């Protein structure tokens, strides 16, 4: 069992997702769309931060709520990824990779949610 949120696969995956999003937002074409970049960065950062907040919470209900926010933010990044694809800020291959990271982070957040429930 990990002793800190930094050791969890969920947080590590969320960190990688944020890294990918920030890298995309540094591209010249996308960096000019301030609103889209801001929303993408906020959503990706929310995944990481809510996993950390949930991990650090002592109350089960707060843990579940934070993990659920993380999961929802994965969905937001996934949804925004289609704007990136359709406009086209990213290639189909890049989109597939971004979706894989979103889905994996969401699944791991779901696992954290389930881990809070009494057995």
PyMOL commands that set and color helices and strands:
alter all, ss='L'
color gray80, all
select helices_A, chain A and resi 5-7+9-25+28-31+34-56+60-86+92-116
alter helices_A, ss='H'
color red, helices_A
deselect
rebuild
show_as cartoon
